[in-house]
Amino acid sequence: MTAMVKGKRPVITLDGPAASGKSSAAKAVAARLGIAYVSSGLLYRAVTRLALASGVDPADEPAVISLLDGHEVRLLPDVDCDRVSIDGVDVSAELHTDLVDDRVSDVARLPRVRAWVTDRLQELSGPFVIDGRDMGTVVFPDARWKFYLTAPAEVRARRRVGERATDINSVAKGLRLRDERDARQSVPAPDAVHLDTGPLSLQDVVDFVYERVSAVRSRGENVTRA
């Protein structure tokens, strides 16, 4: 690792509401820089899946924490594709379902679960790119690069429909409700760079983030692996 600002982690955070483009952009930026991509949301999804599979209400904090005490949940970040395992079994393909979508916000609101996820993330060594809702405020307030991506609900709904065919109006309504539920975790960091991804292509977003990071790196700070 080469020089970096004192007290700053070699981490790039991309925060923002659901379907704002942060995950796709984070993966592409990480690949372009040649560093790891970390999907924080996968840990919440893994906890949600574990709770549902165990017959536990995802909103029951004591029961969920008890589950976590009895199971090993690991996030395995990679430039190409993050994986998540529970007790050594890869469950990555089971984390993006309607059932998990419907309850993951319940899990993400639980203070002790959020603390558990924060601990797991802070154990990871940099450099890496990470996306989520409070990455630049709670998890990595000392991150060197912070970005906050957003877009109107209708734009985000069209993106979601592209992933799983559903009525666009109902998807937009669902996203607005989720925004309300997640509002506390969606506050941007004071030092984050804001970007409306609505009128932009994925490549535009990636170029924007990459150029901002590169501008800092050109002054002697490096986020790539040695």
C-alpha positions as CSV (number, residue, x, y, z in Angstrom):
1,M,0.0,0.0,0.0
2,T,1.3,3.4,-0.9
3,A,0.7,6.7,0.8
4,M,-2.8,7.6,2.1
5,V,-4.2,10.4,4.2
6,K,-3.4,9.9,7.9
7,G,-6.4,8.4,9.7
8,K,-8.3,7.5,6.6
9,R,-9.1,4.0,5.5
10,P,-8.4,2.9,1.9
11,V,-12.1,2.4,1.4
12,I,-14.6,3.7,-1.2
13,T,-18.2,3.8,0.1
14,L,-21.3,4.1,-2.1
15,D,-24.5,4.8,-0.1
16,G,-28.0,5.4,-1.3
17,P,-31.6,4.0,-1.4
18,A,-32.6,0.7,-3.0
19,A,-32.0,0.4,-6.8
20,S,-30.1,3.7,-7.0
21,G,-27.4,1.9,-8.9
22,K,-24.9,1.7,-6.1
23,S,-24.3,-2.1,-6.2
24,S,-23.7,-2.3,-9.9
25,A,-21.5,0.8,-9.8
26,A,-19.5,-0.5,-6.8
27,K,-18.8,-3.8,-8.6
28,A,-17.7,-2.0,-11.7
29,V,-15.5,0.6,-9.9
30,A,-13.9,-2.2,-7.9
31,A,-13.1,-4.2,-11.0
32,R,-11.7,-1.1,-12.8
33,L,-9.4,-0.4,-9.8
34,G,-8.5,-4.1,-9.4
35,I,-9.6,-4.2,-5.8
36,A,-12.3,-6.1,-3.8
37,Y,-16.0,-5.4,-3.9
38,V,-17.9,-5.8,-0.6
39,S,-21.7,-6.0,-0.6
40,S,-22.8,-5.1,2.9
41,G,-26.4,-5.9,2.1
42,L,-25.6,-9.5,1.6
43,L,-25.0,-9.9,5.3
44,Y,-28.5,-8.6,6.2
45,R,-29.9,-10.8,3.5
46,A,-28.1,-13.8,4.9
47,V,-29.4,-13.1,8.4
48,T,-32.9,-12.7,7.0
49,R,-32.7,-16.0,5.1
50,L,-31.3,-17.7,8.2
51,A,-34.2,-16.4,10.3
52,L,-36.9,-17.4,7.7
53,A,-35.4,-20.8,7.2
54,S,-35.3,-21.4,11.0
55,G,-38.9,-20.2,11.6
56,V,-37.8,-17.1,13.4
57,D,-39.5,-13.8,13.0
58,P,-36.9,-11.5,11.4
59,A,-38.2,-8.6,13.5
60,D,-37.6,-10.6,16.8
61,E,-34.2,-9.2,17.8
62,P,-33.4,-11.6,20.7
63,A,-34.3,-14.6,18.6
64,V,-32.3,-13.4,15.6
65,I,-29.2,-12.7,17.8
66,S,-29.6,-16.1,19.4
67,L,-29.5,-17.6,15.8
68,L,-26.3,-15.7,15.0
69,D,-24.7,-16.9,18.1
70,G,-25.3,-20.5,17.0
71,H,-24.3,-20.2,13.3
72,E,-21.3,-19.0,11.4
73,V,-22.2,-16.4,8.7
74,R,-19.3,-15.3,6.5
75,L,-19.0,-12.7,3.8
76,L,-16.4,-13.6,1.2
77,P,-15.7,-10.6,-1.0
78,D,-14.2,-10.8,-4.4
79,V,-13.7,-8.5,-7.4
80,D,-16.0,-10.5,-9.6
81,C,-18.7,-11.8,-7.2
82,D,-19.3,-11.8,-3.5
83,R,-20.3,-15.0,-1.8
84,V,-21.9,-15.7,1.6
85,S,-21.8,-18.9,3.5
86,I,-23.8,-20.1,6.5
87,D,-22.0,-22.9,8.4
88,G,-19.8,-23.5,5.5
89,V,-22.6,-23.8,2.9
90,D,-22.7,-21.2,0.1
91,V,-26.2,-19.6,0.2
92,S,-25.4,-16.7,-2.2
93,A,-28.0,-17.9,-4.8
94,E,-30.8,-17.8,-2.2
95,L,-30.4,-14.2,-1.0
96,H,-32.3,-12.3,-3.7
97,T,-35.8,-13.6,-3.5
98,D,-39.2,-11.9,-2.9
99,L,-39.4,-13.4,0.6
100,V,-36.0,-12.0,1.6
101,D,-36.8,-8.7,-0.1
102,D,-40.0,-8.4,2.0
103,R,-38.3,-8.9,5.4
104,V,-34.7,-7.7,5.0
105,S,-35.7,-4.1,6.2
106,D,-37.0,-5.6,9.4
107,V,-33.6,-7.2,10.1
108,A,-31.7,-4.1,9.0
109,R,-33.5,-2.0,11.6
110,L,-32.5,-4.2,14.6
111,P,-29.7,-2.3,16.5
112,R,-27.9,-5.5,17.6
113,V,-27.9,-7.0,14.1
114,R,-26.6,-3.7,12.7
115,A,-23.8,-3.8,15.3
116,W,-23.1,-7.4,14.4
117,V,-22.8,-6.5,10.7
118,T,-20.6,-3.5,11.4
119,D,-18.3,-5.7,13.4
120,R,-18.1,-8.2,10.5
121,L,-17.4,-5.5,8.0
122,Q,-14.8,-3.7,10.1
123,E,-12.9,-7.0,10.3
124,L,-12.2,-6.9,6.6
125,S,-8.9,-5.5,5.4
126,G,-8.8,-2.8,2.7
127,P,-8.6,-1.7,0.1
128,F,-12.1,-2.3,-1.2
129,V,-15.3,-0.7,-2.5
130,I,-18.5,-1.1,-0.4
131,D,-22.1,-0.2,-0.9
132,G,-25.0,0.1,1.5
133,R,-27.0,2.7,3.4
134,D,-24.8,3.8,6.3
135,M,-21.4,2.8,5.1
136,G,-20.0,6.4,5.1
137,T,-21.7,7.4,8.3
138,V,-21.6,4.5,10.8
139,V,-19.5,1.7,9.4
140,F,-16.7,3.5,7.8
141,P,-16.8,7.2,8.9
142,D,-13.1,7.3,8.2
143,A,-13.3,6.1,4.6
144,R,-11.2,8.1,2.2
145,W,-13.8,8.3,-0.5
146,K,-17.6,8.6,0.0
147,F,-20.4,8.8,-2.5
148,Y,-24.1,9.0,-2.1
149,L,-26.2,7.8,-5.1
150,T,-29.9,8.4,-5.6
151,A,-32.6,8.5,-8.3
152,P,-36.4,9.1,-8.4
153,A,-38.5,6.0,-7.4
154,E,-39.9,5.6,-10.9
155,V,-36.4,5.3,-12.4
156,R,-35.4,2.9,-9.7
157,A,-38.6,0.8,-10.3
158,R,-37.8,0.5,-14.0
159,R,-34.3,-0.8,-13.0
160,R,-35.8,-3.3,-10.6
161,V,-38.4,-4.5,-13.2
162,G,-35.4,-5.2,-15.5
163,E,-34.1,-7.6,-12.8
164,R,-37.4,-9.4,-12.0
165,A,-40.4,-8.8,-14.2
166,T,-43.1,-7.1,-12.0
167,D,-45.6,-4.3,-12.4
168,I,-43.6,-1.1,-12.4
169,N,-46.2,0.9,-10.4
170,S,-46.3,-1.6,-7.6
171,V,-42.5,-1.8,-7.6
172,A,-42.3,2.0,-7.4
173,K,-44.7,2.0,-4.5
174,G,-42.8,-0.7,-2.7
175,L,-39.5,1.3,-3.1
176,R,-41.1,4.4,-1.6
177,L,-42.3,2.4,1.4
178,R,-38.9,0.9,1.7
179,D,-37.3,4.3,1.5
180,E,-39.5,5.4,4.4
181,R,-38.6,2.3,6.5
182,D,-34.9,2.8,5.8
183,A,-34.8,6.6,6.1
184,R,-32.7,6.5,9.3
185,Q,-30.0,4.4,7.6
186,S,-30.2,6.5,4.4
187,V,-28.8,9.7,5.6
188,P,-25.7,10.7,3.5
189,A,-22.4,11.4,5.2
190,P,-21.6,15.2,5.5
191,D,-18.5,14.7,3.4
192,A,-20.1,12.4,0.7
193,V,-20.2,13.4,-2.9
194,H,-23.8,13.3,-4.1
195,L,-24.8,12.0,-7.5
196,D,-28.3,11.6,-9.1
197,T,-28.0,8.5,-11.2
198,G,-31.4,8.9,-12.8
199,P,-30.3,10.4,-16.1
200,L,-27.0,8.6,-16.2
201,S,-25.9,5.2,-17.6
202,L,-24.0,2.8,-15.4
203,Q,-20.8,3.7,-17.3
204,D,-21.4,7.4,-16.5
205,V,-21.6,6.6,-12.8
206,V,-18.5,4.4,-12.9
207,D,-16.6,7.1,-14.8
208,F,-17.6,9.7,-12.3
209,V,-16.6,7.7,-9.2
210,Y,-13.4,6.5,-10.8
211,E,-12.3,10.0,-11.9
212,R,-12.9,11.4,-8.4
213,V,-10.9,8.6,-6.8
214,S,-8.2,9.0,-9.5
215,A,-7.9,12.7,-8.8
216,V,-7.0,12.0,-5.2
217,R,-4.7,9.2,-6.1
218,S,-2.8,11.4,-8.5
219,R,-1.7,13.5,-5.5
220,G,0.1,10.5,-4.0
221,E,-2.7,8.5,-2.3
222,N,-3.3,5.1,-3.7
223,V,-6.2,2.7,-3.1
224,T,-4.9,-0.2,-5.2
225,R,-3.2,-3.2,-3.8
226,A,0.6,-3.1,-3.6
